Amino acid sequence: MKIAIRTIVLAGGLLLTASAFGYFFWYKPKFDSLPKNNSFAFTENDTKAKTALSARIKQKAALAKDYIAGHSFDDEHCFLMDMRIPSGKNRFFVYNLQKDSVELAGLVTHGSGSQAGGDELTFSNTPNSYCTSLGKYKIGKSYYGRFGLAFKLHGLDNSNNKALDRFVVLHGHDCVPNSEVYPISICLSLGCPTVSPQFLSKLETYLDLSAKSVMLWIYY
């Protein structure tokens, strides 16, 4: 009986170790006490930075609206990701193009390869670079993969046209918190824009209700 119990405990320990290895292999946690230098690394009371961020979002939304007008995308909502914002702050925005306002915001990862050790992020479209790729994406069909619900991403620019080859998709992961943790940074992905499962379920609602594809724009 004791041998059986020991075997079960040992097997459980090996399973836990394997799970932990998988987590650290696919998603590198990052818990910096201080943020990198950033244009929008603002405090809650820094209204100047908030005003600048709001203006930047509106500017990108206006450009997105012009692009959408010439292509077959949903003209009510688009998704915007501003990589100038620290990962511990909300930087994934659901933008209402009709009302010209942010309707929903959440945390999102950047690729571990984009964190080159300096103050600025780097970006790449190269396979196995583990970098975030900047540019516009068409959000494609949903499927269930390694991390559960995910959405295929079709890169529309030269800077991200290898997204499908790189298996860069929009998906959720438990390492991403549901609310802001700044100045702490969140986990790093292997290049996928990864959000919390709870936030992903909200995004799924927008995608399901849209008759046309929704555009995602990752910019810096």
QUISUL-V996566 format. One record per backbone hydrogen bond with DSSP energy under -1.0 kcal/mol. NH is the residue of the N-H (numbers start at 1). CO is the residue of the C=O. E is the energy in kcal/mol with one decimal. If there is no record, write none. Layout:
nh = [NH & NH]
co = [CO & CO]
e = [E & E]
This chain:
nh = [5 & 6 & 7 & 8 & 9 & 10 & 11 & 12 & 13 & 14 & 15 & 16 & 17 & 18 & 19 & 20 & 21 & 22 & 23 & 24 & 25 & 26 & 27 & 41 & 42 & 46 & 47 & 50 & 51 & 52 & 53 & 54 & 55 & 56 & 57 & 58 & 59 & 60 & 61 & 62 & 63 & 64 & 65 & 66 & 67 & 68 & 69 & 70 & 71 & 73 & 74 & 78 & 79 & 80 & 81 & 82 & 83 & 85 & 89 & 91 & 92 & 93 & 94 & 95 & 96 & 97 & 100 & 101 & 103 & 104 & 106 & 109 & 112 & 113 & 114 & 116 & 122 & 124 & 129 & 135 & 137 & 138 & 139 & 140 & 143 & 145 & 148 & 150 & 151 & 152 & 154 & 156 & 160 & 163 & 166 & 167 & 168 & 170 & 171 & 173 & 176 & 181 & 182 & 184 & 188 & 189 & 195 & 200 & 201 & 202 & 203 & 204 & 205 & 206 & 207 & 208 & 209 & 210 & 216 & 217 & 218 & 219]
co = [1 & 2 & 3 & 4 & 5 & 6 & 7 & 8 & 9 & 10 & 11 & 12 & 13 & 14 & 15 & 16 & 17 & 18 & 19 & 20 & 21 & 22 & 23 & 38 & 40 & 43 & 45 & 46 & 47 & 48 & 49 & 50 & 51 & 52 & 53 & 54 & 55 & 56 & 57 & 58 & 59 & 60 & 61 & 62 & 63 & 64 & 65 & 67 & 68 & 71 & 213 & 95 & 215 & 93 & 217 & 91 & 219 & 82 & 86 & 106 & 106 & 80 & 104 & 78 & 101 & 76 & 96 & 96 & 94 & 94 & 92 & 194 & 189 & 130 & 111 & 114 & 114 & 132 & 126 & 218 & 216 & 154 & 214 & 152 & 150 & 148 & 145 & 143 & 170 & 141 & 138 & 136 & 157 & 160 & 162 & 164 & 163 & 151 & 193 & 195 & 173 & 88 & 88 & 181 & 28 & 110 & 171 & 196 & 197 & 198 & 199 & 200 & 201 & 202 & 203 & 204 & 205 & 206 & 137 & 79 & 135 & 81]
e = [-2.3 & -2.5 & -2.2 & -2.2 & -2.6 & -2.7 & -2.5 & -2.6 & -2.3 & -2.3 & -2.3 & -2.4 & -2.3 & -2.5 & -2.4 & -2.5 & -2.6 & -2.5 & -2.2 & -2.5 & -2.4 & -2.4 & -2.8 & -1.4 & -1.9 & -1.5 & -1.7 & -1.7 & -2.4 & -2.1 & -2.4 & -2.5 & -2.2 & -2.1 & -2.5 & -2.2 & -2.1 & -2.4 & -2.7 & -2.1 & -1.8 & -2.6 & -2.4 & -1.7 & -2.1 & -3.0 & -1.9 & -1.0 & -1.5 & -1.8 & -3.0 & -1.7 & -2.9 & -2.9 & -2.8 & -1.9 & -3.0 & -1.4 & -2.1 & -1.9 & -2.2 & -3.6 & -3.2 & -3.0 & -3.0 & -2.5 & -1.3 & -1.5 & -3.3 & -1.2 & -1.9 & -2.0 & -2.9 & -2.6 & -1.2 & -1.3 & -2.3 & -1.5 & -1.6 & -2.9 & -3.4 & -2.4 & -2.2 & -3.5 & -2.3 & -2.7 & -1.8 & -2.3 & -2.5 & -2.3 & -2.5 & -2.8 & -1.5 & -1.6 & -2.3 & -1.0 & -2.7 & -2.5 & -1.2 & -1.9 & -1.8 & -1.8 & -1.7 & -2.1 & -2.6 & -1.9 & -2.3 & -2.5 & -1.8 & -1.1 & -2.1 & -2.6 & -1.1 & -1.3 & -2.2 & -2.8 & -2.0 & -1.0 & -2.4 & -2.3 & -2.6 & -2.7]
